[in-house]
Amino acid sequence: MSNPDTWPPVAVEPAVPHADAPAAGSKLGAHYGGCFGCGDEVESGLHLHSAVDSDDPEVVVSQFTVTSAHQGAPGLAHGGLLACAFDEALGSTVGNLLRRPAVTGKLETDFRRPVPVGSTLYIVARLDGIAGRKIYVSADGRLDAEDGPVAVEARALFVSVGVEHFLTHGDVEQVRDLGVQRSDWDINP
């Protein structure tokens, strides 16, 4: 068994951004309007916004403001919702920098301090390595500024998939529409 403190837990190759990955400082759009994490069509969604870091094109900074619709305990963000935000931010990092579809295989979160309603969480995510179809990523979530106190940390394993994964398990018409928008992505078999 691998050491739980070692990340990534296996030998990896460097995760090099795709040649067509967005440049440093680029704002990233929603991958799908109906996405709870980043989409604009879900009223109580996170409305998470992401951009490639201005100084490091291998880092994506995402942010969202916690509203009363996101609370678990009175005045505090729900832990599961924070995990959702990290899933979205880490997925955005994988999708936008590597330009290929991937799904979450495993997500670990460590909650360091409460995240109050009204605060903005800045999630700074980075690619940690690739082993075959496995993509390892991690992030820190900071309160109210990119250099604010760390409230949540996460690391995840994403698995690179082909478009047939979404055609088999998702809404075929919506997947086809989305495929037209993402026609420049590498779709692996």
C-alpha positions as CSV (number, residue, x, y, z in Angstrom):
1,M,0.0,0.0,0.0
2,S,1.3,3.5,-0.8
3,N,2.1,6.1,1.9
4,P,-1.0,8.3,2.4
5,D,1.3,11.3,2.9
6,T,2.9,10.9,-0.6
7,W,1.2,12.8,-3.4
8,P,0.8,11.6,-6.0
9,P,0.7,8.1,-4.6
10,V,2.3,6.5,-7.7
11,A,5.2,7.4,-10.0
12,V,4.0,10.1,-12.5
13,E,5.1,11.9,-15.6
14,P,4.9,15.7,-15.5
15,A,1.5,17.0,-16.5
16,V,2.4,19.4,-19.3
17,P,-0.4,21.7,-20.5
18,H,-1.7,21.1,-24.0
19,A,-0.2,23.3,-26.7
20,D,-3.6,25.0,-27.1
21,A,-4.2,25.5,-23.4
22,P,-5.3,29.0,-22.4
23,A,-2.5,31.4,-21.8
24,A,-1.5,32.8,-18.4
25,G,-4.1,35.3,-17.3
26,S,-6.9,33.9,-19.5
27,K,-10.4,33.8,-18.0
28,L,-12.1,30.5,-18.4
29,G,-15.7,30.1,-19.3
30,A,-18.2,27.6,-18.0
31,H,-17.8,24.2,-19.5
32,Y,-21.5,23.7,-19.5
33,G,-24.3,26.3,-18.7
34,G,-26.3,23.7,-16.7
35,C,-23.4,22.8,-14.4
36,F,-24.1,23.4,-10.7
37,G,-20.4,24.4,-10.2
38,C,-19.6,26.8,-13.0
39,G,-22.8,27.2,-15.0
40,D,-24.9,30.4,-15.2
41,E,-28.2,28.5,-15.7
42,V,-28.4,27.1,-12.1
43,E,-29.8,29.9,-9.9
44,S,-28.5,28.4,-6.6
45,G,-25.3,27.1,-8.1
46,L,-21.8,28.0,-7.1
47,H,-21.2,30.3,-10.2
48,L,-17.5,29.4,-9.8
49,H,-15.3,31.6,-12.0
50,S,-11.8,30.4,-13.1
51,A,-8.7,31.9,-14.7
52,V,-5.3,30.7,-15.5
53,D,-2.9,32.3,-13.1
54,S,-1.2,35.4,-14.4
55,D,2.3,34.3,-13.3
56,D,2.1,30.5,-13.8
57,P,0.3,29.0,-16.8
58,E,0.1,25.6,-15.0
59,V,-2.1,26.9,-12.2
60,V,-5.8,27.8,-12.3
61,V,-7.4,30.1,-9.7
62,S,-11.1,29.7,-9.2
63,Q,-13.4,31.6,-6.9
64,F,-16.9,31.7,-5.6
65,T,-18.8,33.6,-3.0
66,V,-20.7,31.6,-0.4
67,T,-24.4,32.5,-0.2
68,S,-27.1,31.5,2.2
69,A,-28.2,28.9,-0.3
70,H,-24.8,27.2,0.3
71,Q,-24.9,26.9,4.1
72,G,-25.0,23.7,6.2
73,A,-24.8,25.1,9.7
74,P,-26.3,28.6,10.2
75,G,-23.9,31.1,8.6
76,L,-21.4,28.5,7.4
77,A,-20.8,26.8,4.1
78,H,-21.9,23.2,3.9
79,G,-18.8,20.8,3.8
80,G,-20.2,18.8,0.9
81,L,-20.8,22.0,-1.1
82,L,-17.1,23.0,-0.5
83,A,-16.1,19.5,-1.8
84,C,-18.3,20.2,-4.8
85,A,-16.4,23.5,-5.4
86,F,-13.1,21.8,-5.3
87,D,-14.3,19.1,-7.6
88,E,-15.3,21.8,-10.1
89,A,-12.1,23.8,-9.7
90,L,-9.9,20.8,-10.0
91,G,-11.9,19.5,-13.0
92,S,-11.6,22.9,-14.7
93,T,-7.9,22.8,-14.2
94,V,-7.6,19.3,-15.8
95,G,-10.0,20.1,-18.7
96,N,-8.7,23.5,-19.6
97,L,-5.0,22.9,-19.2
98,L,-4.9,19.4,-20.7
99,R,-7.7,19.9,-23.2
100,R,-9.3,16.5,-22.8
101,P,-12.3,15.2,-20.9
102,A,-11.8,13.5,-17.6
103,V,-14.0,12.5,-14.7
104,T,-13.4,12.5,-11.0
105,G,-12.1,9.1,-9.7
106,K,-11.3,10.2,-6.1
107,L,-11.5,13.5,-4.2
108,E,-10.1,14.0,-0.7
109,T,-10.7,17.2,1.2
110,D,-9.2,18.5,4.5
111,F,-11.2,21.2,6.2
112,R,-8.9,23.5,8.1
113,R,-11.3,26.4,9.2
114,P,-14.9,27.4,8.7
115,V,-16.0,29.2,5.6
116,P,-18.6,31.8,6.5
117,V,-21.6,32.8,4.3
118,G,-20.6,36.0,2.5
119,S,-16.9,35.0,2.2
120,T,-15.2,34.4,-1.1
121,L,-13.2,31.2,-1.4
122,Y,-10.2,31.3,-3.7
123,I,-9.2,27.9,-4.9
124,V,-5.6,27.7,-6.3
125,A,-5.2,24.4,-8.3
126,R,-2.3,22.7,-9.9
127,L,-1.6,19.7,-12.0
128,D,0.6,17.2,-10.1
129,G,1.3,14.5,-12.6
130,I,0.0,11.9,-15.0
131,A,0.2,8.1,-14.9
132,G,-1.5,6.6,-18.0
133,R,-5.1,7.7,-17.9
134,K,-4.8,8.9,-14.3
135,I,-4.4,12.6,-13.7
136,Y,-3.4,13.9,-10.2
137,V,-4.3,17.5,-9.1
138,S,-4.4,19.4,-5.9
139,A,-5.6,22.7,-4.5
140,D,-5.7,25.1,-1.6
141,G,-8.8,27.1,-0.8
142,R,-8.1,30.5,0.8
143,L,-10.5,32.8,2.5
144,D,-11.3,36.2,0.9
145,A,-8.0,36.6,-1.0
146,E,-5.5,34.4,-3.1
147,D,-3.1,34.8,-0.2
148,G,-5.7,34.6,2.6
149,P,-5.7,31.9,5.3
150,V,-6.1,28.3,4.1
151,A,-9.6,27.0,4.9
152,V,-9.7,23.8,2.8
153,E,-7.2,21.7,1.0
154,A,-8.0,19.0,-1.6
155,R,-6.4,16.5,-3.9
156,A,-8.0,14.4,-6.5
157,L,-7.5,11.7,-9.1
158,F,-9.2,12.3,-12.4
159,V,-9.5,9.7,-15.1
160,S,-9.2,10.6,-18.7
161,V,-12.2,9.3,-20.7
162,G,-13.4,9.4,-24.3
163,V,-16.6,11.1,-25.4
164,E,-18.4,7.7,-25.4
165,H,-18.4,7.9,-21.6
166,F,-20.8,10.8,-21.7
167,L,-22.8,9.5,-24.7
168,T,-23.4,6.3,-22.8
169,H,-24.2,7.7,-19.4
170,G,-25.4,11.3,-20.1
171,D,-27.9,13.2,-22.1
172,V,-26.9,12.5,-25.7
173,E,-28.3,15.7,-27.2
174,Q,-26.7,17.9,-24.6
175,V,-23.4,16.0,-25.0
176,R,-23.5,16.5,-28.8
177,D,-24.2,20.3,-28.4
178,L,-21.3,20.5,-25.9
179,G,-19.0,18.5,-28.3
180,V,-19.5,21.2,-30.9
181,Q,-18.3,23.8,-28.4
182,R,-15.3,21.6,-27.4
183,S,-14.3,20.4,-30.8
184,D,-10.7,21.5,-30.3
185,W,-10.2,19.2,-27.3
186,D,-8.3,15.9,-27.6
187,I,-10.9,13.2,-27.4
188,N,-9.1,9.9,-26.6
189,P,-10.6,6.6,-27.4
